[in-house]
Amino acid sequence: MSETASVSELATPQPVRSQFADDDDFRELIELFLSSATERIVEMPRMFAENDLAALRVAAHQLKGSAGGYGFPGLTDLAAELEARCIDGVTTEADVTRVTDYLRRLTA
């Protein structure tokens, strides 16, 4: 885990606010990202349940690449971990749950 995602941030059920939440120019973009997060909350567990680790890896890779740009570096870290576990073939339901639980906490 990198310095961008603190252990307390990942362990608490508190909302995770975008680093760019106070930037009016980013608000609409953040809202779009959050709407796609809702879809991922449903899709990622389905991918795992169907043992579609290739699709899950792609979804994690996409989150890893985009989350930081929307001000969510903690999600970047979690997505990178999930992607690596998919590549290694050792993905667990807990890995997916960590990401989806974090996604539920995101806020602009």
Backbone as CSV, one residue per row, in Angstrom:
resi,resn,N_x,N_y,N_z,CA_x,CA_y,CA_z,C_x,C_y,C_z
1,MET,0.856,-1.174,0.000,0.000,0.000,0.000,0.900,1.233,0.000
2,SER,0.583,2.162,-0.837,1.403,3.371,-0.935,1.025,4.354,0.161
3,GLU,1.778,5.421,0.243,1.511,6.449,1.239,0.209,7.192,0.966
4,THR,-0.336,7.072,-0.224,-1.544,7.821,-0.564,-2.789,7.266,0.116
5,ALA,-2.796,6.010,0.466,-3.951,5.414,1.136,-3.532,4.991,2.529
6,SER,-3.967,5.732,3.521,-3.589,5.408,4.885,-4.374,4.197,5.365
7,VAL,-3.806,3.485,6.312,-4.481,2.329,6.893,-5.800,2.751,7.512
8,SER,-5.832,3.891,8.197,-7.077,4.338,8.823,-8.133,4.664,7.777
9,GLU,-7.740,5.223,6.640,-8.699,5.538,5.581,-9.326,4.259,5.034
10,LEU,-8.534,3.220,4.907,-9.039,1.969,4.365,-9.839,1.184,5.394
11,ALA,-9.591,1.410,6.674,-10.220,0.607,7.712,-11.492,1.215,8.283
12,THR,-11.735,2.470,8.063,-12.911,3.105,8.656,-14.052,3.185,7.660
13,PRO,-15.280,3.191,8.167,-16.434,3.282,7.264,-16.796,4.718,6.880
14,GLN,-15.918,5.649,7.135,-16.183,7.050,6.825,-16.195,7.282,5.317
15,PRO,-16.978,8.254,4.859,-16.956,8.601,3.435,-15.553,9.024,3.000
16,VAL,-15.215,8.697,1.770,-13.933,9.089,1.194,-14.221,10.183,0.179
17,ARG,-13.718,11.350,0.472,-13.980,12.533,-0.344,-12.858,12.718,-1.359
18,SER,-13.227,13.098,-2.557,-12.234,13.363,-3.593,-11.312,14.492,-3.157
19,GLN,-10.045,14.363,-3.489,-9.094,15.433,-3.207,-9.444,16.700,-3.984
20,PHE,-10.261,16.552,-5.015,-10.632,17.686,-5.847,-12.062,18.168,-5.579
21,ALA,-12.627,17.759,-4.470,-14.024,18.080,-4.156,-14.295,19.577,-4.107
22,ASP,-13.314,20.358,-3.747,-13.511,21.804,-3.638,-13.250,22.554,-4.949
23,ASP,-12.911,21.820,-5.983,-12.635,22.424,-7.283,-13.886,22.316,-8.153
24,ASP,-14.548,23.435,-8.364,-15.793,23.447,-9.134,-15.618,22.888,-10.543
25,ASP,-14.440,23.040,-11.109,-14.186,22.537,-12.458,-14.205,21.003,-12.508
26,PHE,-13.958,20.359,-11.381,-13.918,18.907,-11.334,-15.234,18.281,-10.891
27,ARG,-16.109,19.046,-10.299,-17.314,18.479,-9.684,-18.096,17.580,-10.646
28,GLU,-18.384,18.045,-11.842,-19.169,17.251,-12.793,-18.427,15.970,-13.186
29,LEU,-17.118,16.079,-13.372,-16.329,14.900,-13.721,-16.331,13.878,-12.588
30,ILE,-16.218,14.366,-11.375,-16.243,13.466,-10.220,-17.595,12.766,-10.140
31,GLU,-18.662,13.500,-10.365,-20.000,12.903,-10.328,-20.140,11.801,-11.385
32,LEU,-19.591,12.013,-12.563,-19.616,10.975,-13.601,-18.840,9.740,-13.162
33,PHE,-17.685,9.968,-12.565,-16.884,8.854,-12.063,-17.660,8.090,-10.991
34,LEU,-18.321,8.817,-10.096,-19.086,8.169,-9.032,-20.253,7.365,-9.594
35,SER,-20.875,7.836,-10.646,-21.975,7.074,-11.239,-21.467,5.768,-11.851
36,SER,-20.273,5.787,-12.427,-19.709,4.538,-12.957,-19.275,3.619,-11.818
37,ALA,-18.931,4.185,-10.677,-18.550,3.377,-9.517,-19.728,2.515,-9.059
38,THR,-20.919,3.063,-9.139,-22.118,2.319,-8.746,-22.257,1.053,-9.590
39,GLU,-21.998,1.167,-10.873,-22.058,0.003,-11.763,-20.996,-1.024,-11.384
40,ARG,-19.818,-0.557,-11.054,-18.721,-1.474,-10.697,-19.011,-2.227,-9.398
41,ILE,-19.741,-1.597,-8.493,-20.101,-2.244,-7.227,-20.914,-3.509,-7.503
42,VAL,-21.703,-3.485,-8.548,-22.513,-4.644,-8.935,-21.715,-5.603,-9.810
43,GLU,-20.993,-5.058,-10.768,-20.324,-5.888,-11.774,-19.118,-6.668,-11.238
44,MET,-18.320,-6.058,-10.383,-17.100,-6.731,-9.934,-17.394,-8.012,-9.147
45,PRO,-18.325,-8.001,-8.204,-18.652,-9.266,-7.529,-19.238,-10.314,-8.493
46,ARG,-20.005,-9.861,-9.483,-20.545,-10.791,-10.475,-19.412,-11.438,-11.252
47,MET,-18.431,-10.634,-11.666,-17.282,-11.170,-12.395,-16.562,-12.225,-11.563
48,PHE,-16.380,-11.935,-10.275,-15.711,-12.888,-9.396,-16.539,-14.160,-9.265
49,ALA,-17.848,-14.007,-9.034,-18.728,-15.165,-8.859,-18.733,-16.053,-10.099
50,GLU,-18.607,-15.444,-11.271,-18.574,-16.190,-12.531,-17.160,-16.649,-12.894
51,ASN,-16.218,-16.408,-11.989,-14.812,-16.764,-12.193,-14.239,-16.128,-13.460
52,ASP,-14.703,-14.938,-13.766,-14.201,-14.198,-14.932,-13.100,-13.247,-14.459
53,LEU,-11.978,-13.843,-14.096,-10.880,-13.053,-13.549,-10.253,-12.142,-14.595
54,ALA,-10.371,-12.494,-15.859,-9.842,-11.612,-16.909,-10.621,-10.300,-16.924
55,ALA,-11.947,-10.380,-16.878,-12.774,-9.163,-16.858,-12.571,-8.396,-15.555
56,LEU,-12.432,-9.114,-14.456,-12.200,-8.470,-13.163,-10.861,-7.744,-13.168
57,ARG,-9.851,-8.359,-13.757,-8.538,-7.727,-13.847,-8.626,-6.446,-14.666
58,VAL,-9.348,-6.480,-15.777,-9.511,-5.286,-16.615,-10.229,-4.187,-15.836
59,ALA,-11.281,-4.549,-15.119,-12.018,-3.555,-14.320,-11.119,-2.940,-13.257
60,ALA,-10.327,-3.778,-12.590,-9.399,-3.278,-11.570,-8.344,-2.381,-12.212
61,HIS,-7.844,-2.781,-13.360,-6.836,-1.987,-14.068,-7.398,-0.611,-14.446
62,GLN,-8.631,-0.582,-14.923,-9.264,0.686,-15.285,-9.424,1.586,-14.062
63,LEU,-9.846,1.004,-12.948,-9.965,1.797,-11.707,-8.607,2.311,-11.264
64,LYS,-7.615,1.447,-11.330,-6.259,1.847,-10.933,-5.805,3.053,-11.742
65,GLY,-6.107,3.034,-13.028,-5.664,4.099,-13.907,-6.438,5.396,-13.782
66,SER,-7.685,5.306,-13.358,-8.521,6.512,-13.347,-8.769,7.113,-11.966
67,ALA,-8.779,6.316,-10.932,-9.188,6.791,-9.606,-8.352,7.967,-9.105
68,GLY,-7.059,7.898,-9.269,-6.199,8.981,-8.810,-6.483,10.291,-9.524
69,GLY,-6.813,10.199,-10.790,-7.120,11.388,-11.576,-8.393,12.088,-11.129
70,TYR,-9.237,11.347,-10.423,-10.476,11.929,-9.894,-10.341,12.262,-8.406
71,GLY,-9.133,12.082,-7.875,-8.880,12.459,-6.495,-9.095,11.363,-5.473
72,PHE,-8.971,10.091,-5.903,-9.166,8.962,-4.997,-7.950,8.034,-5.015
73,PRO,-6.819,8.483,-4.473,-5.595,7.663,-4.523,-5.713,6.358,-3.733
74,GLY,-6.529,6.341,-2.696,-6.722,5.094,-1.941,-7.344,4.020,-2.813
75,LEU,-8.249,4.410,-3.684,-8.868,3.463,-4.606,-7.846,2.970,-5.623
76,THR,-6.949,3.841,-6.034,-5.876,3.423,-6.940,-5.085,2.279,-6.314
77,ASP,-4.748,2.430,-5.046,-3.976,1.398,-4.343,-4.734,0.080,-4.268
78,LEU,-6.005,0.145,-3.877,-6.804,-1.072,-3.754,-6.993,-1.754,-5.104
79,ALA,-7.247,-0.969,-6.127,-7.434,-1.528,-7.468,-6.153,-2.180,-7.968
80,ALA,-5.013,-1.577,-7.674,-3.729,-2.164,-8.069,-3.520,-3.507,-7.381
81,GLU,-3.883,-3.582,-6.106,-3.758,-4.846,-5.372,-4.675,-5.909,-5.968
82,LEU,-5.910,-5.522,-6.293,-6.853,-6.468,-6.886,-6.353,-6.928,-8.254
83,GLU,-5.864,-6.018,-9.044,-5.338,-6.386,-10.360,-4.197,-7.397,-10.215
84,ALA,-3.287,-7.138,-9.306,-2.152,-8.042,-9.099,-2.621,-9.423,-8.650
85,ARG,-3.619,-9.461,-7.796,-4.137,-10.754,-7.318,-4.834,-11.506,-8.453
86,CYS,-5.489,-10.777,-9.344,-6.100,-11.420,-10.515,-5.014,-12.007,-11.416
87,ILE,-3.968,-11.250,-11.638,-2.862,-11.712,-12.483,-2.222,-12.960,-11.879
88,ASP,-2.058,-12.950,-10.544,-1.433,-14.084,-9.858,-2.374,-15.276,-9.705
89,GLY,-3.672,-15.064,-9.989,-4.648,-16.149,-9.868,-4.996,-16.502,-8.435
90,VAL,-4.850,-15.534,-7.534,-5.129,-15.794,-6.115,-6.214,-14.871,-5.560
91,THR,-7.066,-14.394,-6.428,-8.115,-13.456,-6.027,-9.105,-14.138,-5.101
92,THR,-9.494,-13.419,-4.043,-10.501,-13.925,-3.117,-11.700,-12.982,-3.110
93,GLU,-12.782,-13.465,-2.569,-13.960,-12.621,-2.429,-13.648,-11.403,-1.567
94,ALA,-12.800,-11.573,-0.561,-12.414,-10.459,0.311,-11.694,-9.365,-0.470
95,ASP,-10.900,-9.743,-1.463,-10.211,-8.755,-2.302,-11.219,-7.876,-3.034
96,VAL,-12.231,-8.518,-3.592,-13.259,-7.796,-4.330,-14.088,-6.936,-3.373
97,THR,-14.413,-7.485,-2.224,-15.212,-6.761,-1.234,-14.490,-5.514,-0.745
98,ARG,-13.179,-5.588,-0.564,-12.414,-4.402,-0.146,-12.604,-3.268,-1.144
99,VAL,-12.539,-3.594,-2.421,-12.690,-2.569,-3.456,-14.128,-2.060,-3.501
100,THR,-15.100,-2.954,-3.499,-16.494,-2.502,-3.606,-16.943,-1.749,-2.357
101,ASP,-16.486,-2.162,-1.194,-16.817,-1.405,0.023,-16.234,0.003,-0.044
102,TYR,-15.025,0.113,-0.548,-14.391,1.421,-0.691,-15.145,2.266,-1.714
103,LEU,-15.547,1.656,-2.820,-16.327,2.363,-3.837,-17.623,2.937,-3.244
104,ARG,-18.261,2.192,-2.363,-19.511,2.660,-1.734,-19.289,3.914,-0.894
105,ARG,-18.087,4.087,-0.409,-17.795,5.222,0.479,-17.379,6.486,-0.256
106,LEU,-17.178,6.400,-1.566,-16.714,7.561,-2.324,-17.766,8.655,-2.370
107,THR,-17.292,9.874,-2.259,-18.154,11.035,-2.364,-17.369,12.170,-3.023
108,ALA,-18.110,13.043,-3.672,-17.465,14.183,-4.326,-16.947,15.097,-3.241
